Amino acid sequence: MPRSRPSPRSPLAPLPPLSRRAFLGAGATLGAGGMLAACGDDKGDGGNSSQQGGPWAFKDDRGETARAGSRPRRIVAYIGAAAALHDFGIECTGVFGPTKLKNGDPDVQAAGVDVDKVTVIGNAWGQFSIEKYAGLRPELLVSTMNVSPTLWYVPEESTDKILPIAPSVGILTGKTTLTKAIGRFAELAESLGADPRATKVTAAKKRFEDASERLRKAAGAAKSRGGVKVLAMAAQADRMYVGDPRDFTDLRHYSDLGVEFVTPTGTAKGGFFQDLSWENADRYEADLILVDKRTGNLQPAELRKSKPTWARLPAAESDQVIPWFNEARFSHAGYAPLIERLAKAIEDSKKVA
């Protein structure tokens, strides 16, 4: 299945999938919701505009132009998008998607967002309270897209009720380049009033560039000593999922820098993962394994205890395993430390497969 529609056995839904709710009682709020949508200016060329005090417009990766009479301030976003915007200097009013853990701590995908200062209108797949959303008087809805035009974590069966409430923006983050996805969030943030020359923004970009260069050198050095084969995967109780580096934005970036990845022989319809039974966990040889860190997936310590075939993998035996944040926030600040970690892991890894 495509990443935009996690199946009950897929690692793509960060928490155990829930049956999608039939959002009842939305009609009453939607009557007012149509009035809450910012009034766009029908004139213009459909490009991006960020003039202070004037009409605002932004052309997204669906090819649609969101418009408002002025810069949107009350923004509701998928948590990953909110985290990226935060890094570029824009804060959101509300969020949806995996934001808080059961104990109230921030989910890994919340990153720098203060989860106690935003209104969470849905915390898991299938959860999106239209009533709460309309009650926030949103001026803009922002989400990522693994496959255009599907907005990630916006229930497809309810889009006819959700999208009329406010203008929306979709940023493509699947099957694209990492630098382009980050660049699009930078453009959106700037259109919303962020300063692209702010010290933290420019420093993060330099760190990202330096980290990428370090990874390039590490990958080159690894090849000279026989190669380090990297496998990216997600783990659930009954299945192991092998990521296709051609489909994941971050893995494509790492591949372009010279990292050698395992490429599965086939994936489910829509790409991204090949699923294997744990009996076949050794189908592919790998010297370094990246394990999906998202909530709901098994982690190395759990795998070592519960999956004998995992414990026997050469990379696992050699402790050449690191987390894979495959849905990290798309900002320079978000990815720089992840690239640094991968570079160090490749520098330190030995050929074991």
C-alpha positions in Angstrom: 0.0 0.0 0.0 1.2 3.6 -0.6 2.6 5.4 2.4 -0.4 7.6 2.4 -2.7 4.8 3.5 -1.1 2.6 6.1 -2.5 -0.9 6.3 -3.2 -2.6 9.6 0.1 -4.5 9.3 2.2 -1.6 8.0 4.9 0.3 9.9 3.8 3.5 8.4 1.2 4.3 11.0 3.2 5.4 14.0 0.8 3.9 16.5 -1.3 0.8 16.2 -3.9 1.7 13.6 -7.4 2.6 14.8 -10.6 2.3 12.9 -11.3 5.6 11.3 -13.9 7.7 13.0 -17.1 8.8 11.4 -16.9 12.5 12.5 -20.4 13.2 13.7 -21.8 16.6 14.5 -19.4 18.4 12.1 -22.2 20.0 10.1 -22.9 22.6 12.7 -19.3 23.8 12.8 -18.9 23.8 9.1 -21.6 26.3 8.5 -19.4 28.8 10.4 -16.3 27.2 9.0 -16.9 28.5 5.5 -17.0 32.0 6.9 -13.7 31.4 8.8 -11.7 30.7 5.7 -9.5 33.6 4.8 -10.8 35.5 1.8 -8.3 35.1 -1.1 -7.6 37.6 -3.8 -8.6 36.1 -7.1 -6.1 38.3 -8.9 -2.4 37.5 -9.2 -0.3 34.9 -11.0 -0.6 32.1 -8.5 3.0 32.5 -7.2 4.1 32.9 -3.6 3.6 36.3 -1.9 4.8 37.4 1.5 4.2 41.2 1.5 3.5 42.5 5.0 -0.1 43.7 5.2 -1.1 42.7 1.7 -2.8 39.6 0.1 -1.0 36.3 0.7 -0.6 33.4 -1.7 1.4 30.2 -1.8 1.5 27.7 -4.6 1.9 24.2 -3.1 3.1 20.9 -4.4 -0.4 19.8 -5.5 -0.2 22.7 -8.0 -2.9 24.5 -6.0 -2.6 28.1 -4.7 -3.7 28.9 -1.2 -4.8 32.5 -0.8 -5.7 34.8 2.0 -6.3 38.5 2.5 -3.2 38.7 4.7 -0.5 36.4 6.1 -2.1 33.5 7.9 -1.3 33.6 11.6 -3.5 30.8 13.0 -1.9 27.8 11.5 -2.9 24.2 12.1 -0.4 21.6 10.8 0.6 18.0 10.7 3.1 17.7 13.6 6.0 17.0 11.2 5.2 20.1 9.2 4.7 22.1 12.4 8.2 21.0 13.6 9.8 22.0 10.3 8.0 25.4 10.4 9.2 25.9 14.0 12.8 25.5 12.9 12.4 28.2 10.3 10.7 30.6 12.8 7.0 30.0 12.4 4.8 28.6 15.3 1.5 26.8 14.8 -1.7 27.1 16.8 -2.8 23.5 16.4 -1.4 20.2 15.3 -2.5 16.7 14.4 -0.5 13.5 14.1 1.7 11.7 16.7 2.4 14.6 19.1 2.3 13.2 22.7 3.1 9.8 24.2 0.7 8.2 26.6 2.6 9.7 29.6 2.3 13.2 28.1 5.9 13.5 26.9 6.5 14.7 23.3 6.5 12.1 20.6 9.8 11.9 18.7 8.1 13.6 15.7 7.2 16.7 17.7 10.9 17.7 17.8 11.2 21.4 18.9 7.4 22.0 19.1 6.2 22.8 22.7 3.5 20.2 22.8 1.9 21.9 25.8 1.4 25.2 24.0 -0.4 23.8 20.9 -3.9 22.4 20.6 -3.8 18.7 19.6 -6.8 17.9 17.4 -5.7 14.3 16.8 -2.8 12.3 18.1 -2.9 9.1 16.0 -3.8 7.8 12.6 -7.5 8.4 11.8 -7.9 11.0 14.6 -8.8 14.5 13.4 -11.4 16.4 15.3 -13.2 18.6 12.9 -15.0 20.4 15.8 -11.7 21.3 17.4 -10.2 22.3 14.1 -13.0 24.7 13.3 -13.0 26.0 16.8 -9.4 27.1 16.4 -10.6 29.5 13.7 -7.7 28.3 11.4 -6.4 30.6 8.7 -4.2 27.9 7.1 -3.9 24.1 7.1 -0.5 22.6 6.3 0.5 19.0 5.8 3.2 16.9 4.1 2.4 14.5 1.2 4.0 11.2 0.6 2.0 11.0 -2.6 0.4 14.0 -4.1 -2.4 15.2 -3.7 -3.1 13.2 -0.4 -2.5 15.3 2.7 -0.8 13.1 5.3 -2.9 12.4 8.3 -5.9 14.4 7.0 -8.7 11.7 6.8 -9.5 11.3 3.1 -13.1 10.4 3.9 -13.5 13.8 5.6 -11.6 16.2 3.3 -14.9 17.5 1.9 -15.7 18.8 5.4 -12.2 19.8 6.4 -10.7 21.6 3.4 -13.5 24.2 3.0 -12.8 25.6 6.5 -9.4 27.2 5.6 -6.9 27.4 2.8 -4.5 24.4 2.7 -0.9 23.7 1.7 0.6 20.3 0.9 4.4 19.9 0.7 5.7 16.9 -1.1 8.1 14.9 1.1 8.0 11.4 -0.5 9.9 10.4 -3.7 11.5 13.8 -4.0 14.9 15.2 -2.9 15.6 16.1 0.7 17.0 19.5 -0.2 13.9 20.3 -2.3 11.5 19.3 0.5 13.5 21.4 3.0 13.6 24.2 0.6 9.8 24.2 0.1 9.3 24.5 3.9 11.8 27.4 3.9 9.8 29.1 1.2 6.5 28.6 3.0 7.9 29.9 6.3 9.3 32.9 4.6 6.0 33.6 2.9 4.5 33.4 6.4 6.9 36.1 7.8 10.0 34.1 8.8 13.4 35.6 8.4 15.6 33.4 6.2 18.7 35.3 7.3 18.1 34.6 11.0 21.2 33.3 12.7 19.7 30.0 13.8 18.4 29.4 10.3 21.7 30.1 8.5 23.7 28.2 11.1 21.5 25.2 10.7 21.9 25.3 6.9 25.7 25.4 7.3 25.7 22.5 9.7 23.5 20.5 7.2 25.9 21.2 4.4 28.9 20.3 6.5 27.3 17.1 7.7 26.4 16.2 4.1 30.0 16.7 3.1 31.2 14.6 6.0 28.9 11.8 5.0 30.2 12.0 1.4 33.7 11.5 2.6 32.7 8.7 5.0 30.9 6.9 2.2 34.0 7.2 -0.1 36.3 6.0 2.6 34.0 3.0 3.3 34.2 2.0 -0.3 38.0 2.1 -0.2 38.0 -0.4 2.6 35.6 -2.9 1.1 32.3 -1.2 1.4 29.6 -0.8 4.1 26.2 -2.0 3.0 23.3 -0.2 4.8 19.8 -1.6 5.3 16.9 0.6 6.4 14.0 -1.2 8.0 11.0 -1.0 10.3 10.0 -3.7 12.7 6.7 -4.9 13.9 5.7 -8.0 15.9 4.9 -10.2 12.8 6.8 -8.5 10.0 10.1 -6.9 9.0 9.9 -4.1 6.5 12.8 -3.3 4.3 12.9 0.3 3.0 13.5 1.1 -0.7 16.2 3.9 -0.8 14.7 5.1 -4.1 11.4 6.1 -2.4 12.5 7.6 0.9 13.6 11.2 0.6 16.3 11.0 3.2 17.7 7.7 1.9 17.9 9.2 -1.6 19.9 12.1 -0.3 22.3 9.7 1.5 22.5 7.6 -1.7 23.4 10.6 -3.7 26.3 11.2 -1.3 27.6 7.7 -1.9 26.1 5.6 0.8 25.5 2.0 -0.4 22.1 0.7 0.5 20.3 -2.6 0.2 17.6 -2.3 -2.4 14.7 -4.8 -1.9 13.8 -6.9 -4.9 10.2 -5.8 -4.7 7.9 -3.6 -2.7 4.2 -3.3 -2.1 2.0 -1.4 -4.5 3.0 2.3 -4.2 6.6 1.4 -3.1 8.5 2.3 0.0 8.7 -1.1 1.8 9.1 -4.8 1.1 7.6 -6.8 3.9 9.2 -10.1 5.1 8.4 -12.7 7.7 10.9 -12.8 10.5 12.0 -16.2 9.3 13.4 -14.4 6.2 15.1 -11.5 8.1 18.5 -12.6 6.7 17.4 -12.3 3.0 19.7 -9.3 2.5 23.3 -8.9 3.7 24.0 -5.7 5.6 26.9 -4.2 7.6 24.9 -1.4 9.2 21.1 -1.4 9.9 18.9 1.7 10.4 15.8 0.9 12.5 12.7 3.0 12.2 12.4 5.0 15.5 8.8 6.0 15.1 6.4 5.2 17.9 4.7 1.8 17.4 7.8 0.1 15.9 9.9 -2.4 17.7 13.4 -1.2 18.7 16.7 -3.1 18.8 16.6 -4.0 22.5 13.1 -5.5 22.0 14.1 -7.3 18.8 17.1 -8.9 20.4 14.9 -10.4 23.1 12.0 -11.5 20.9 13.4 -12.2 17.5 16.1 -14.8 17.3 16.6 -14.2 13.6 17.3 -10.5 14.3 19.9 -11.4 17.0 21.8 -13.6 14.5 22.1 -10.9 11.8 25.8 -9.9 11.5 25.1 -6.2 11.9 23.0 -6.8 15.0 25.6 -9.2 16.5 28.3 -6.5 15.9 26.1 -3.7 17.3 26.2 -1.8 14.1 22.7 -0.5 14.4 21.4 3.0 14.7 18.0 4.7 14.8 16.3 5.7 11.5 14.2 8.8 11.8 12.5 8.3 8.4 9.8 11.0 9.1 12.1 13.6 10.6 11.1 17.2 10.3 12.1 18.7 6.9 14.5 21.4 8.0 18.2 21.8 8.0 18.1 21.8 11.8 16.1 18.5 11.7 18.4 16.6 9.4 21.9 17.9 10.2 22.3 15.8 13.4 20.9 12.7 11.7 23.4 13.0 8.8 26.2 13.5 11.3 25.1 10.3 13.2 25.0 8.3 10.0 28.4 9.6 8.9 29.9 8.5 12.3 28.2 5.1 12.1 29.7 4.5 8.6 33.1 5.8 9.8 33.0 3.3 12.7 31.5 0.3 10.9 33.3 -2.7 9.7 32.4 -5.1 7.0 30.6 -7.9 8.7 28.2 -9.4 6.2 
